[in-house]
C-alpha cells in the first residue's frame, strides 16, 4: 500500500476533513466484485453513453471517513485529470465523474457530471469565479467554495489544494454527499 499524498499532506488533510486514512491501492484490477459494483452505480447504469468508459483500477485511491463510509477515486484510463468518485455505502448513492483542469496557478475549470447534473466551475488565481449547472444545486457550489476558501487560508493548505487534484475530488465528494459540510 502506498499513499497518493505525502506525510505532511496526509496530516493536514486528516485534520481538516476528519477522516481516518487515505490509501492508494494497485490491487483492484483483479477484483471483479469491486469493478462490477462500480459499474452498477447509477452514473453508469442509468447512462448508456457512460457504460463503456474505462476506469484504471490499478490507481484507486480510498478515503476512509469512519462509520463504515469509504469513498473511492478511480482515474479514467489514459487520463491524468479525470476521475470517477463513488461511495461504498448503499445510503450514499452519489457518484460522479470529475475532471480537474485547474493549473498550478489556480486557473482553469473543474467539470462534475452526475446522473442529474453537469457542473462547470471556473477558477482564476485559485478563486471560484463562476459556477454553471443544469439542474443547479446552489448548496453544492456554496459548499465547494467555502471549503476552498477555508483550506487556502494558509500556505500549506493552498499548496496542497493546487498541487494535488485528489483534494478537489475529496471536497467534491463531501459536498455531493452533504452540501452543508462546509
C-alpha positions in Angstrom: 0.0 0.0 0.0 1.2 3.4 -0.9 -0.4 6.8 -0.4 -1.3 9.3 -3.0 -0.2 12.0 -0.6 3.0 12.8 1.3 3.1 12.6 5.1 2.6 16.4 5.6 -0.4 16.5 3.2 -2.0 13.4 4.9 -1.7 15.0 8.4 -3.2 18.3 7.2 -6.0 16.6 5.3 -6.9 14.2 8.1 -7.2 17.2 10.5 -9.1 19.3 8.0 -11.5 16.7 6.7 -11.7 14.4 9.8 -11.2 11.1 8.0 -9.3 8.1 9.2 -7.0 7.4 6.3 -6.1 7.8 2.6 -4.7 4.9 0.7 -3.8 4.1 -2.9 -4.0 0.6 -4.0 -3.0 -1.2 -7.1 -4.8 -4.5 -6.3 -8.3 -3.6 -7.6 -7.5 -4.5 -11.2 -8.2 -8.2 -10.5 -11.1 -7.5 -8.0 -14.1 -8.4 -10.3 -16.7 -7.8 -7.5 -15.4 -4.3 -6.8 -15.3 -3.4 -10.5 -18.8 -4.8 -11.1 -20.1 -2.8 -8.1 -18.7 0.4 -9.6 -20.3 -0.2 -13.0 -23.6 -0.8 -11.2 -23.6 2.7 -9.8 -26.4 4.9 -11.2 -23.9 7.1 -13.0 -23.0 4.2 -15.3 -26.1 2.0 -15.0 -28.6 4.8 -16.0 -26.5 6.3 -18.7 -25.8 4.3 -21.9 -23.1 6.8 -23.0 -21.1 6.1 -19.9 -21.2 2.3 -19.7 -18.2 1.8 -21.9 -15.9 4.4 -20.3 -12.8 2.6 -19.0 -11.5 3.2 -15.5 -7.9 2.5 -14.4 -8.5 0.1 -11.4 -4.7 0.0 -10.8 -4.7 3.5 -9.3 -7.7 3.5 -7.0 -7.5 5.9 -4.0 -9.5 5.0 -1.0 -10.7 7.6 1.6 -11.9 6.1 4.9 -14.3 8.5 6.7 -15.1 6.2 9.6 -18.6 4.9 10.4 -18.2 2.3 7.6 -18.1 5.1 4.9 -15.4 4.7 2.3 -15.2 6.7 -1.0 -13.1 5.7 -4.0 -11.5 7.9 -6.5 -10.7 6.0 -9.7 -8.9 7.6 -12.7 -10.1 7.1 -16.2 -7.7 5.1 -18.4 -5.3 7.4 -20.2 -6.5 10.5 -18.2 -4.5 12.3 -15.6 -7.2 14.8 -14.7 -10.5 12.8 -14.9 -11.8 10.6 -12.1 -14.8 8.6 -11.1 -15.8 9.1 -7.5 -18.1 6.8 -5.6 -19.0 5.8 -2.0 -19.3 2.2 -0.8 -22.3 3.0 1.4 -25.7 2.0 0.0 -27.3 5.1 1.6 -24.8 7.3 -0.3 -25.9 6.9 -3.9 -23.9 9.9 -5.1 -21.3 9.0 -7.6 -19.9 11.3 -10.2 -17.2 11.9 -12.8 -14.9 14.8 -12.0 -12.3 16.4 -14.4 -9.9 18.8 -12.8 -8.4 21.2 -15.4 -7.1 23.8 -12.9 -3.4 24.5 -13.3 -0.9 25.1 -10.6 -1.6 28.8 -10.7 -5.2 28.1 -9.8 -6.6 28.9 -13.3 -9.0 26.7 -15.2 -12.1 24.6 -14.8 -13.5 21.7 -12.8 -16.2 19.7 -14.5 -18.5 17.4 -12.5 -21.0 15.1 -14.1 -23.6 13.3 -12.0 -26.8 11.4 -13.0 -28.8 14.6 -12.6 -26.3 17.5 -13.1 -23.5 18.7 -15.2 -21.5 21.3 -13.4 -18.7 23.6 -14.6 -16.7 25.6 -12.0 -14.2 28.2 -13.3 -11.3 29.3 -11.2 -9.0 32.3 -11.5 -5.9 32.6 -9.3 -7.3 30.0 -7.1 -10.7 31.5 -6.5 -14.1 30.2 -7.8 -15.3 32.9 -10.2 -18.2 31.2 -11.9 -20.4 28.2 -11.5 -22.7 26.8 -14.1 -25.1 23.9 -13.8 -28.0 22.2 -15.3 -30.5 21.4 -12.5 -28.2 23.6 -10.4 -27.9 22.8 -6.7 -26.8 26.1 -5.1 -25.7 24.4 -1.9 -23.1 22.3 -3.7 -21.5 25.5 -5.1 -21.5 27.1 -1.6 -20.1 24.0 0.0 -17.3 23.7 -2.5 -16.4 27.4 -2.5 -16.4 27.5 1.4 -14.1 24.5 1.5 -11.7 26.0 -1.0 -11.7 29.4 0.8 -11.1 27.8 4.2 -8.4 25.4 3.1 -6.5 28.1 1.2 -6.3 30.2 4.4 -2.6 29.3 4.9 0.5 28.3 2.9 0.3 24.5 3.4 -3.4 24.4 2.6 -3.0 26.5 -0.6 -0.1 24.4 -1.8 -1.9 21.2 -1.1 -5.1 22.5 -2.9 -3.3 23.4 -6.1 -0.8 20.7 -6.4 -2.9 17.6 -5.7 -6.1 17.0 -7.7 -7.2 14.4 -5.2 -8.1 17.3 -2.8 -10.7 18.7 -5.2 -12.1 15.2 -5.6 -12.3 14.8 -1.9 -14.1 18.2 -1.4 -16.5 17.4 -4.3 -17.3 14.0 -2.7 -18.0 15.6 0.7 -20.2 18.4 -0.9 -22.1 15.9 -3.1 -22.9 13.8 0.0 -23.5 16.6 2.4 -23.9 20.1 0.8 -23.9 21.7 4.3 -20.5 20.2 5.3 -18.5 23.5 4.9 
